[in-house]
Amino acid sequence: MDETGAAEINRKIEQFKQKMFEAAGKALEEEGEYVMGESVKICPWDTGTLSGTGSVDDAKITHDSVIVGMSYATDYAWYVHERVDDVGNPLPGRKPGTQTKYLLGPAERNKSNMLANVMKMLSRVQV
């Protein structure tokens, strides 16, 4: 194989890699939106401020990873999220059906669906 052929192969590999990362990012953004929707349903509610600040970031692609962040934007969101009982279980909120660990819980429950969706999106990638 000459240098031109090797360069073409490397170019195709990089194109394929970029498309894979973009597909993974799209799938993770979709899953992030689903998780956030589930999270808002169980987010502790007093005035509604906390639950109204949930957001999902656009995918960030680096040379070797894809990251999609999810967060709530109040100065007390972390405190409310991390409160647990003596054995580490989420605490119920004032409003029935709400609890602490309101973002982690839905993310953990959706892991298998998240993986399946990412794999489905990756299987569709073509160069």
N, C-alpha and C positions, 0 to 999 in steps of 0.2 A: 504494500500500500504506500502510495506517495504522500507527501506532506499535505497536498490539497485534499486528498481523501480523508486523512486523519483529521484535518481541520474541519471538514464538513461533518464528520461524525461527532466531534466535540461540540460543534455548533448545535446540532440536532439534540444532543444530550442536554445541553443548557436550555434549549427551548422547551424540551419535555419537562425538565425540572421546574422551570418557571410556571408552566401550565399546571403542573401537579400542585405546586404551592398555592397558586391562585384558586384552584378548585377546592383545596383543603380550606383556604380562607373563606370562600363563599359558604361552604358547608358549616364551618364553625360559626360564622356570623348568623346563619339561619338557626343553628342550635342555640346560640347565645340569646337570640330573640325569644325562642321558645322557653328557655330556662328563665329568662327575666319575666316573661308573662306568668309563669308558674310562681315565681318568687314574689311578685307583687300581690298575688292572691293570699299569701301567708305572711307577708311582711307586717310586723306589729303596727297597729294603727291607733293614733291618738288624735292628731289634728290632720293627718293625711300628708303632711310635708314629706316625711321620709319616703313613703311609697311613691310619691310623685317625682322623685329624683333618680329612679333607676335608669341606667343606660347601658348600652352595649357598644363597645368601640368597634371601629372598622378594623379589619384584619391588618396586622403588621407582619410583613414578610421580611425575614433576614436571610442570610446566606444558607442557614440550616434549620430554620424553624418558622412556624406560623403561630401568632399569638392573637387571641381575641379576648379583650378584657371586658368584665362586667362589674358594675359598681353602683353604689348609691352615694349621692353627693351632699351629705350633710356632715357637720362636724361630729355628730354623735352616732352615725351609722355603724361604725365599727363596734362601738361599745354595745349597742343594742344587739347586733349580730352575734357577738361573742359571749353573751351571758348564758350560762348553763347552770344546771343544778349540781349538787355535790358529786354526782357520778358522771357528769358530762353530758347529760341529756338537755336538749333545747327547752327553754322555759316558755310556757304559754304567754301570749300577749293578752292585753286587756280585752280586745275584740275576739270573740270566739273564732277558732280556726286559724288564728295567727300565732306565730312563735318566733323565737330567736333562731339563729342558723338558717334564716329565711332565704339566703342565696346558696349556701353550700348544700342544703338539703335537696332542693330541686336539681342542682347540678349532679349530685351523687346519684339521684334516682334516674337521671337521664343518660348516664354514661354509656350504656349499651346502645341506645338509640343514636347517640352522638357518634359513636364509632361506626355504626352501620351506615349512617348518612355520609360520613366522611369517605368511607370505603366505596360507597355507591358513586359519589362524585368523582373519586379518583379513577374508578373503573371506566369512566366515560371519556377520560382524557386521551386525545389523539394528537399526534404531531403531523 
